[in-house]
Amino acid sequence: MGDEQKIVKLYKEFKDIQNIIESTEIDTKFKESINKKCHKIDVIYADFMDNYLDFKEISDNLYDGIYISDGTGKTIFVNKAYLRNTEIPEEKLIGRTVKEIAEEGLYKGAVTMEVIKRKEPVNSLGKILGNNKEVLVSGSPIFDEEGNVKLVVINNRDISDLKELEQINAKLNKDKERANEEINYLRKQQISSDIVVDNQMNETMELINTIAPTDVTVLITGESGTGKEVVADEIYHRSKRNNKPFIKVNCAAIPEELLESELFGYEGGAFTDASKTGKIGLFELANGGTILLDEIGEMQLSLQAKLLRVLQTKEIRRIGGNKPIVLDIRVIASTNRNLQEEIKKGNFREDLYYRLNVVPIVVKPLRERKEMIPKLTKVFLDNYNKKYGKDAIIQDEAIYLLTEYKWPGNIRELENLIERMVVINNDGVIKYNSIASILELENSQDSESDARTLKDIVERLEKDIITKSIKKHGSVNKAAAALGLSQPALWKKCKKLNID
């Protein structure tokens, strides 16, 4: 029987006694005195019940379970949440000690007796043996005037809800991480502002999107100036290693005698003039990320053998060192040479070629991608206008000339030409004759046979453009104005090119 029930029972007995006194023939003054005292008891009881019921209503609406014992560990109160969490009937708790409850196998990890013993708050993890629920238990003592523990209040929280919240939170974090990965992936799929798309580049970009997330080795081939490094950049930026180092090595720019130490590093004192502290190599610098071996076709055979071993073992050894350094690295190689021809000549190892040529990407020369030239011209024009604070435009006839030119220097040559035209142009219009004169000047600096061929090309282009311009504008005078030439200059060119 709980204290509440005991008090109610006691009060009921008290009221029975009061009724008996009322019906008894006794002194009036004595009866009045008794009635006054009974009234006080009624008020105290009513006040107690109001407070108790308020406390009970509040405690029963708490999320956490509340357990209260007296100073001996005997249970005197539990709220509804405690009964719900533990699934232990109230009659098995009220009036019983913590020890009795534990011995019956209802509960494990009680802190009530520990609070009484230590006279201070105690926290612990408990377990309800009937339903295997884990609960977080916090016990606090309440002291009487003499400093003895008169009550212990236990707060009991079902941590399965917390675990569920942790799982939900973990899932949300995982979903957020996945969403960020998808956003980053989509960002990587966006074509760089430096990439001008044609059919060939579309195919290349599709291939890049497929291979970039992997660590497959890539060999990029193509003539000088075709944009092999741009392709390598796109692979790196779309890869999972895009926040790790990207080391670019021009194998043709480093002297043969230094290339090995630059690639693999060396230990202190490994050779004459070597630093006493040694030097980390470019492969080590790129560890965890990506390394681009540009102009791989220029590498000497002896170093090719060492590179092959690195690709096979994923390890390097510094010059003068014995300790292997394990690599986690992606390798991209590029060359303007035909490596299969170099293999036939004995200049390149066949086994290394097959190690590098896992996924080949061939970048075609600009002369085979004429549809790109107007787009590239616009990109370069916008870039250099912005760089130099200009607002230059280019004539359609000039673009036509650029389109028909063979571009032996490929994209790099076109970019250099546009930059030059933006810088030296004074009237805001890049004209046909300005570009033609520059191309003729550059052609004249080539070998005699090449110059003759290039000169013929330029002359054919000039004749075609002038003929179309005269036909379009209806007269030589108007065509001269459109082409940016004086009338005498255009007449002179017409005579030279046999244009009637």
C-alpha positions as a printed NumPy array, in Angstrom:
array([[   0.   ,    0.   ,    0.   ],
       [   1.38 ,    3.398,   -1.006],
       [   1.684,    6.395,    1.291],
       [  -1.164,    8.101,   -0.555],
       [  -3.47 ,    5.166,    0.163],
       [  -2.301,    4.991,    3.772],
       [  -3.052,    8.671,    4.295],
       [  -6.473,    8.352,    2.68 ],
       [  -7.248,    5.319,    4.845],
       [  -5.989,    7.084,    7.956],
       [  -8.081,   10.157,    7.156],
       [ -11.152,    7.984,    6.619],
       [ -10.612,    6.389,   10.034],
       [ -10.165,    9.845,   11.516],
       [ -13.506,   10.949,   10.011],
       [ -15.193,    7.87 ,   11.472],
       [ -13.872,    8.81 ,   14.926],
       [ -15.043,   12.392,   14.404],
       [ -18.547,   11.169,   13.568],
       [ -18.615,    9.026,   16.706],
       [ -17.587,   12.002,   18.836],
       [ -20.311,   14.125,   17.217],
       [ -22.963,   11.591,   18.206],
       [ -21.685,   11.259,   21.785],
       [ -23.148,   13.206,   24.707],
       [ -20.15 ,   15.173,   25.949],
       [ -19.401,   18.647,   27.219],
       [ -20.245,   21.255,   24.595],
       [ -17.019,   23.236,   25.047],
       [ -14.965,   20.061,   24.78 ],
       [ -16.855,   19.087,   21.621],
       [ -16.217,   22.53 ,   20.096],
       [ -12.51 ,   22.219,   20.879],
       [ -12.384,   18.814,   19.22 ],
       [ -14.29 ,   20.131,   16.184],
       [ -11.78 ,   23.001,   15.778],
       [  -8.889,   20.548,   15.807],
       [ -10.706,   18.278,   13.356],
       [ -11.292,   21.252,   11.08 ],
       [  -7.55 ,   22.   ,   11.094],
       [  -6.895,   18.371,   10.183],
       [  -9.436,   18.68 ,    7.347],
       [  -7.644,   21.773,    6.021],
       [  -4.227,   20.131,    6.29 ],
       [  -5.501,   16.993,    4.604],
       [  -7.174,   18.961,    1.797],
       [  -3.995,   21.014,    1.288],
       [  -1.878,   17.877,    1.291],
       [  -4.129,   16.127,   -1.198],
       [  -4.168,   19.178,   -3.486],
       [  -0.374,   19.383,   -3.439],
       [   0.017,   15.653,   -3.759],
       [  -2.389,   15.436,   -6.669],
       [  -0.65 ,   18.369,   -8.385],
       [   2.707,   16.668,   -7.882],
       [   1.341,   13.369,   -9.133],
       [  -0.241,   14.967,  -12.198],
       [   2.981,   16.788,  -13.036],
       [   5.178,   13.739,  -12.47 ],
       [   2.839,   11.496,  -14.462],
       [   3.168,   13.833,  -17.433],
       [   6.96 ,   13.856,  -17.416],
       [   8.801,   12.081,  -20.241],
       [  11.34 ,   10.6  ,  -17.82 ],
       [  10.528,    7.969,  -15.252],
       [  10.578,    9.154,  -11.605],
       [  11.301,    6.768,   -8.731],
       [  11.402,    7.904,   -5.083],
       [  12.558,    5.889,   -2.088],
       [  12.943,    6.733,    1.567],
       [  16.277,    6.868,    3.391],
       [  16.356,    3.082,    3.751],
       [  15.822,    2.334,    0.06 ],
       [  12.134,    1.465,    0.306],
       [  10.056,    2.492,   -2.689],
       [   7.442,    5.117,   -1.883],
       [   6.548,    6.573,   -5.294],
       [   6.832,    5.873,   -9.033],
       [   5.284,    7.849,  -11.887],
       [   3.558,    6.54 ,  -15.01 ],
       [   6.642,    6.995,  -17.213],
       [   8.651,    4.803,  -14.844],
       [   6.005,    2.086,  -15.006],
       [   5.871,    2.43 ,  -18.798],
       [   9.646,    2.244,  -19.212],
       [  10.179,   -0.656,  -16.838],
       [   6.928,   -2.551,  -17.525],
       [   7.03 ,   -3.548,  -13.833],
       [   3.631,   -3.521,  -12.055],
       [   3.281,   -0.833,   -9.378],
       [   2.424,   -3.395,   -6.699],
       [   5.82 ,   -5.047,   -7.219],
       [   7.538,   -1.747,   -6.445],
       [   5.654,    0.284,   -3.83 ],
       [   6.645,   -0.608,   -0.271],
       [   9.502,   -2.845,   -1.395],
       [  13.211,   -2.125,   -1.065],
       [  15.618,   -1.81 ,   -3.954],
       [  17.415,   -4.908,   -2.729],
       [  14.204,   -6.982,   -2.879],
       [  13.46 ,   -5.755,   -6.387],
       [  16.997,   -6.558,   -7.566],
       [  16.914,  -10.029,   -5.991],
       [  13.711,  -10.788,   -7.875],
       [  15.517,  -10.104,  -11.137],
       [  13.416,   -7.137,  -12.191],
       [  16.128,   -4.554,  -12.507],
       [  19.887,   -4.296,  -12.819],
       [  22.091,   -1.282,  -12.131],
       [  20.075,    0.524,   -9.432],
       [  21.847,    3.508,   -7.838],
       [  19.52 ,    4.162,   -4.86 ],
       [  21.688,    2.469,   -2.223],
       [  24.821,    4.049,   -3.693],
       [  23.223,    7.509,   -3.326],
       [  22.306,    6.734,    0.304],
       [  25.812,    5.472,    0.99 ],
       [  27.736,    8.287,   -0.715],
       [  25.231,   11.058,    0.08 ],
       [  25.762,   12.593,   -3.341],
       [  24.299,   12.325,   -6.853],
       [  25.142,    9.15 ,   -8.782],
       [  24.753,    8.479,  -12.527],
       [  24.78 ,    5.076,  -14.167],
       [  23.434,    2.899,  -16.961],
       [  20.788,    0.435,  -15.871],
       [  18.897,   -2.366,  -17.555],
       [  15.292,   -3.497,  -17.24 ],
       [  15.645,   -7.276,  -17.292],
       [  12.063,   -7.915,  -18.328],
       [  12.256,   -6.035,  -21.635],
       [  16.044,   -5.584,  -22.042],
       [  15.689,   -1.816,  -22.212],
       [  18.758,    0.229,  -21.376],
       [  18.079,    3.269,  -19.22 ],
       [  20.13 ,    6.246,  -18.114],
       [  19.768,    6.544,  -14.328],
       [  20.458,    9.711,  -12.309],
       [  19.94 ,    9.607,   -8.546],
       [  19.964,   12.57 ,   -6.121],
       [  19.625,   12.614,   -2.282],
       [  17.287,   14.832,   -0.226],
       [  18.437,   15.454,    3.352],
       [  16.596,   16.063,    6.634],
       [  17.534,   18.789,    9.13 ],
       [  20.207,   16.561,   10.661],
       [  21.882,   15.862,    7.322],
       [  20.599,   12.333,    6.937],
       [  19.237,   11.072,    3.633],
       [  15.462,   11.024,    3.969],
       [  14.568,   10.604,    0.286],
       [  16.266,    9.488,   -2.918],
       [  14.872,   10.792,   -6.215],
       [  15.769,    8.755,   -9.288],
       [  15.409,   10.061,  -12.834],
       [  15.105,    7.195,  -15.302],
       [  15.38 ,    7.776,  -19.095],
       [  14.886,    5.144,  -21.802],
       [  17.985,    5.557,  -23.991],
       [  16.571,    3.383,  -26.755],
       [  14.88 ,    6.613,  -27.885],
       [  18.248,    8.351,  -27.762],
       [  19.795,    5.55 ,  -29.777],
       [  16.981,    5.856,  -32.288],
       [  17.633,    9.601,  -32.491],
       [  21.336,    8.891,  -32.944],
       [  20.506,    6.504,  -35.777],
       [  18.205,    9.095,  -37.36 ],
       [  20.904,   11.738,  -36.944],
       [  23.517,    9.403,  -38.424],
       [  21.201,    8.711,  -41.36 ],
       [  20.613,   12.439,  -41.858],
       [  24.363,   13.056,  -41.781],
       [  24.877,   10.218,  -44.238],
       [  22.142,   11.597,  -46.502],
       [  23.715,   15.045,  -46.243],
       [  27.119,   13.602,  -47.093],
       [  25.635,   11.716,  -50.046],
       [  23.844,   14.875,  -51.217],
       [  27.09 ,   16.847,  -50.992],
       [  28.855,   14.133,  -52.968],
       [  26.136,   14.29 ,  -55.62 ],
       [  26.369,   18.088,  -55.74 ],
       [  30.151,   17.877,  -56.088],
       [  29.731,   15.206,  -58.746],
       [  27.293,   17.386,  -60.689],
       [  29.655,   20.327,  -60.359],
       [  32.431,   18.183,  -61.755],
       [  30.216,   17.232,  -64.673],
       [  29.83 ,   20.863,  -65.641],
       [  32.122,   21.613,  -68.542],
       [  34.977,   23.955,  -67.682],
       [  34.775,   27.429,  -69.157],
       [  38.074,   26.667,  -70.913],
       [  36.589,   23.655,  -72.729],
       [  35.004,   24.406,  -76.085],
       [  32.721,   21.611,  -77.167],
       [  32.613,   19.954,  -80.556],
       [  31.62 ,   16.395,  -81.456],
       [  35.082,   15.026,  -80.719],
       [  35.307,   16.871,  -77.396],
       [  31.809,   15.679,  -76.464],
       [  32.973,   12.092,  -76.86 ],
       [  36.132,   12.857,  -74.899],
       [  34.16 ,   14.475,  -72.067],
       [  31.83 ,   11.471,  -71.862],
       [  34.872,    9.219,  -71.545],
       [  36.393,   11.521,  -68.907],
       [  33.163,   11.416,  -66.87 ],
       [  33.294,    7.609,  -66.967],
       [  36.935,    7.145,  -65.979],
       [  37.515,   10.141,  -63.692],
       [  35.983,    8.56 ,  -60.531],
       [  38.277,    5.534,  -60.938],
       [  42.058,    5.326,  -60.505],
       [  42.687,    3.868,  -63.956],
       [  45.891,    5.   ,  -65.699],
       [  45.312,    7.266,  -68.701],
       [  47.538,    8.006,  -71.712],
       [  46.707,   11.241,  -73.557],
       [  48.212,   11.621,  -77.023],
       [  48.091,   14.397,  -79.577],
       [  50.179,   17.028,  -81.307],
       [  51.72 ,   19.868,  -79.323],
       [  49.231,   22.577,  -78.467],
       [  46.081,   20.46 ,  -78.858],
       [  45.05 ,   20.761,  -75.192],
       [  46.332,   17.532,  -73.646],
       [  46.982,   19.255,  -70.321],
       [  43.429,   20.638,  -70.28 ],
       [  42.132,   17.068,  -70.653],
       [  44.373,   15.961,  -67.765],
       [  43.033,   18.838,  -65.655],
       [  39.451,   17.768,  -66.354],
       [  40.213,   14.174,  -65.298],
       [  41.754,   15.434,  -62.059],
       [  38.97 ,   17.897,  -61.212],
       [  36.27 ,   15.267,  -61.773],
       [  38.083,   12.587,  -59.771],
       [  37.773,   11.578,  -56.119],
       [  41.299,   12.913,  -55.62 ],
       [  40.444,   16.472,  -56.637],
       [  41.211,   17.805,  -53.158],
       [  44.59 ,   16.068,  -53.068],
       [  47.893,   17.073,  -54.765],
       [  48.11 ,   17.256,  -58.568],
       [  51.771,   17.271,  -59.577],
       [  52.66 ,   17.988,  -63.207],
       [  56.051,   16.857,  -64.488],
       [  57.386,   17.869,  -67.907],
       [  59.764,   15.011,  -68.662],
       [  61.278,   16.95 ,  -71.588],
       [  62.032,   20.07 ,  -69.538],
       [  64.122,   18.372,  -66.828],
       [  67.696,   17.329,  -67.786],
       [  68.111,   13.556,  -68.07 ],
       [  70.7  ,   13.43 ,  -65.296],
       [  68.303,   15.159,  -62.869],
       [  65.002,   13.554,  -63.833],
       [  65.42 ,   10.442,  -61.67 ],
       [  66.223,   12.422,  -58.514],
       [  63.367,   14.834,  -59.258],
       [  60.881,   11.989,  -59.666],
       [  61.976,    9.694,  -56.851],
       [  63.948,   11.966,  -54.508],
       [  67.175,   11.07 ,  -52.751],
       [  68.613,   10.465,  -49.3  ],
       [  71.155,   12.824,  -47.757],
       [  74.65 ,   12.312,  -49.209],
       [  73.391,    9.955,  -51.918],
       [  75.704,   11.582,  -54.466],
       [  78.105,   14.478,  -54.87 ],
       [  76.497,   17.86 ,  -54.183],
       [  73.413,   16.137,  -52.744],
       [  71.695,   17.962,  -49.903],
       [  72.627,   16.576,  -46.491],
       [  68.968,   16.366,  -45.55 ],
       [  67.962,   14.642,  -48.784],
       [  65.052,   15.629,  -51.009],
       [  61.5  ,   14.428,  -51.418],
       [  60.611,   13.38 ,  -54.966],
       [  57.66 ,   14.442,  -57.091],
       [  56.027,   11.018,  -56.73 ],
       [  56.081,   11.43 ,  -52.943],
       [  54.687,   14.949,  -53.242],
       [  51.82 ,   13.559,  -55.315],
       [  51.147,   10.666,  -52.92 ],
       [  47.432,   10.405,  -52.237],
       [  46.719,   12.474,  -55.335],
       [  47.559,   12.488,  -59.04 ],
       [  50.752,   12.847,  -61.065],
       [  50.861,   13.944,  -64.715],
       [  53.909,   12.717,  -66.635],
       [  53.871,   15.136,  -69.562],
       [  56.024,   14.392,  -72.632],
       [  56.547,   10.828,  -71.398],
       [  57.95 ,    9.943,  -74.825],
       [  61.101,   11.943,  -74.044],
       [  62.072,    9.797,  -71.04 ],
       [  65.308,    7.805,  -71.394],
       [  65.072,    4.015,  -71.504],
       [  66.911,    3.411,  -68.216],
       [  64.425,    5.594,  -66.36 ],
       [  61.514,    3.995,  -68.216],
       [  62.471,    0.68 ,  -66.587],
       [  62.369,    2.253,  -63.12 ],
       [  59.042,    3.925,  -63.861],
       [  57.626,    0.573,  -64.99 ],
       [  58.663,   -0.975,  -61.684],
       [  56.977,    1.866,  -59.779],
       [  53.739,    1.318,  -61.702],
       [  53.902,   -2.427,  -61.043],
       [  54.781,   -2.336,  -57.327],
       [  53.181,    0.978,  -56.31 ],
       [  56.411,    1.683,  -54.428],
       [  59.422,    3.934,  -54.866],
       [  62.857,    4.063,  -53.316],
       [  64.761,    7.277,  -53.007],
       [  68.197,    7.345,  -54.595],
       [  70.605,    6.064,  -51.946],
       [  67.761,    4.691,  -49.846],
       [  66.713,    1.141,  -48.969],
       [  63.305,    1.779,  -47.442],
       [  60.388,    1.367,  -49.875],
       [  57.789,    4.133,  -49.859],
       [  54.281,    2.872,  -50.601],
       [  52.33 ,    4.985,  -53.079],
       [  48.61 ,    5.661,  -53.315],
       [  48.592,    7.594,  -56.532],
       [  46.893,    8.005,  -59.887],
       [  49.099,    8.285,  -62.975],
       [  48.224,   10.241,  -66.104],
       [  50.738,   10.406,  -68.951],
       [  50.761,   12.499,  -72.116],
       [  52.916,   12.751,  -75.219],
       [  53.014,   14.283,  -78.679],
       [  54.934,   11.306,  -80.021],
       [  53.584,    8.174,  -81.657],
       [  54.732,    5.739,  -78.979],
       [  54.069,    2.682,  -81.131],
       [  56.506,    4.07 ,  -83.701],
       [  58.972,    4.852,  -80.899],
       [  58.678,    1.228,  -79.733],
       [  59.623,    0.027,  -83.234],
       [  62.619,    2.369,  -83.197],
       [  63.684,    1.035,  -79.8  ],
       [  63.145,    4.366,  -78.074],
       [  60.253,    3.335,  -75.83 ],
       [  59.575,    0.2  ,  -73.81 ],
       [  56.611,   -1.811,  -75.025],
       [  55.775,   -3.1  ,  -71.524],
       [  55.693,    0.455,  -70.168],
       [  53.471,    1.528,  -73.062],
       [  50.877,   -1.102,  -72.162],
       [  51.075,   -0.112,  -68.482],
       [  50.306,    3.491,  -69.412],
       [  47.856,    2.878,  -72.254],
       [  45.074,    1.381,  -70.102],
       [  42.657,    4.087,  -71.243],
       [  43.912,    6.019,  -74.278],
       [  42.584,    9.488,  -75.103],
       [  43.535,   10.925,  -78.481],
       [  43.207,   14.692,  -78.872],
       [  42.886,   15.548,  -82.554],
       [  44.722,   18.517,  -84.095],
       [  42.854,   21.77 ,  -84.611],
       [  42.897,   21.419,  -88.415],
       [  40.62 ,   18.378,  -88.013],
       [  38.237,   20.271,  -85.715],
       [  37.443,   23.371,  -87.747],
       [  34.055,   23.856,  -86.129],
       [  35.888,   24.629,  -82.869],
       [  37.857,   27.55 ,  -84.269],
       [  35.099,   30.231,  -84.152],
       [  34.123,   29.101,  -80.625],
       [  37.724,   29.07 ,  -79.429],
       [  38.299,   32.456,  -81.011],
       [  35.377,   33.902,  -79.049],
       [  36.612,   32.36 ,  -75.781],
       [  40.151,   33.689,  -76.264],
       [  38.866,   37.081,  -77.417],
       [  36.677,   37.42 ,  -74.313],
       [  39.505,   36.293,  -72.022],
       [  42.101,   38.703,  -73.406],
       [  39.673,   41.601,  -73.734],
       [  39.04 ,   41.177,  -70.026],
       [  42.728,   40.745,  -69.21 ],
       [  43.89 ,   43.834,  -71.093],
       [  40.821,   46.013,  -70.609],
       [  39.93 ,   46.006,  -74.303],
       [  36.674,   45.62 ,  -76.205],
       [  37.945,   44.248,  -79.505],
       [  35.725,   42.442,  -82.001],
       [  36.729,   40.345,  -85.012],
       [  35.503,   40.482,  -88.612],
       [  33.653,   37.526,  -90.106],
       [  36.207,   37.444,  -92.948],
       [  38.985,   37.206,  -90.369],
       [  37.235,   34.283,  -88.659],
       [  36.898,   32.574,  -92.031],
       [  40.635,   32.959,  -92.582],
       [  41.302,   31.476,  -89.144],
       [  38.985,   28.565,  -89.938],
       [  40.754,   27.669,  -93.174],
       [  44.265,   27.986,  -91.807],
       [  46.006,   24.676,  -90.94 ],
       [  47.293,   25.68 ,  -87.476],
       [  50.521,   23.669,  -87.15 ],
       [  50.764,   24.965,  -83.556],
       [  47.151,   23.965,  -82.873],
       [  45.126,   25.645,  -80.093],
       [  48.203,   27.207,  -78.507],
       [  49.052,   28.975,  -81.758],
       [  45.475,   30.257,  -82.146],
       [  45.429,   31.533,  -78.571],
       [  48.758,   33.313,  -78.994],
       [  47.527,   34.944,  -82.201],
       [  44.311,   36.229,  -80.599],
       [  46.218,   37.585,  -77.6  ],
       [  48.614,   39.406,  -79.922],
       [  45.762,   40.867,  -81.974],
       [  43.945,   42.125,  -78.86 ],
       [  47.108,   43.781,  -77.54 ],
       [  48.266,   45.492,  -80.762],
       [  44.812,   46.409,  -82.079],
       [  44.002,   50.12 ,  -81.765],
       [  40.675,   50.595,  -83.539],
       [  38.677,   47.868,  -81.775],
       [  38.243,   45.661,  -84.859],
       [  40.482,   42.7  ,  -85.684],
       [  40.503,   42.683,  -89.465],
       [  41.23 ,   40.134,  -92.102],
       [  44.343,   41.882,  -93.457],
       [  45.947,   42.115,  -89.982],
       [  45.631,   38.375,  -89.429],
       [  46.714,   37.557,  -92.994],
       [  49.866,   39.649,  -92.639],
       [  50.799,   37.959,  -89.352],
       [  50.245,   34.484,  -90.775],
       [  52.343,   35.386,  -93.845],
       [  55.116,   36.739,  -91.585],
       [  55.168,   33.584,  -89.479],
       [  55.087,   31.392,  -92.564],
       [  58.103,   33.183,  -94.019],
       [  60.111,   32.189,  -90.95 ],
       [  59.571,   28.463,  -91.565],
       [  61.765,   26.254,  -93.751],
       [  61.668,   27.046,  -97.462],
       [  59.552,   24.039,  -98.469],
       [  57.107,   24.509,  -95.583],
       [  56.92 ,   28.245,  -96.205],
       [  56.075,   27.666,  -99.853],
       [  53.264,   25.319,  -98.874],
       [  51.915,   27.623,  -96.165],
       [  52.225,   30.641,  -98.447],
       [  50.177,   28.839, -101.077],
       [  47.53 ,   28.055,  -98.452],
       [  47.306,   31.679,  -97.325],
       [  47.134,   32.911, -100.925],
       [  44.323,   30.482, -101.72 ],
       [  42.459,   31.641,  -98.625],
       [  42.981,   35.287,  -99.513],
       [  41.728,   34.734, -103.046],
       [  38.659,   32.904, -101.772],
       [  37.85 ,   35.547,  -99.138],
       [  38.383,   38.519, -101.487],
       [  36.285,   36.91 , -104.242],
       [  33.43 ,   36.226, -101.787],
       [  33.653,   39.746, -100.331],
       [  33.486,   41.422, -103.773],
       [  30.51 ,   39.251, -104.683],
       [  28.815,   40.014, -101.351],
       [  29.315,   43.795, -101.438],
       [  28.984,   44.286, -105.22 ],
       [  32.181,   46.26 , -105.814],
       [  35.904,   46.3  , -105.084],
       [  35.593,   49.621, -103.257],
       [  32.958,   48.328, -100.798],
       [  34.833,   45.019, -100.36 ],
       [  38.019,   46.938,  -99.511],
       [  36.202,   48.825,  -96.752],
       [  34.751,   45.592,  -95.344],
       [  38.149,   43.875,  -95.376],
       [  39.921,   46.843,  -93.788],
       [  42.09 ,   47.467,  -96.851],
       [  42.641,   50.584,  -98.884],
       [  41.291,   50.465, -102.419],
       [  44.792,   50.464, -103.999],
       [  45.891,   47.654, -101.658],
       [  42.9  ,   45.505, -102.597],
       [  43.409,   46.206, -106.332],
       [  47.036,   45.167, -105.902],
       [  46.042,   41.909, -104.197],
       [  43.427,   41.22 , -106.904],
       [  46.104,   41.606, -109.548],
       [  48.559,   39.417, -107.617],
       [  45.973,   36.691, -107.055],
       [  44.545,   36.878, -110.619],
       [  41.109,   37.983, -109.433],
       [  39.117,   39.51 , -112.266]])
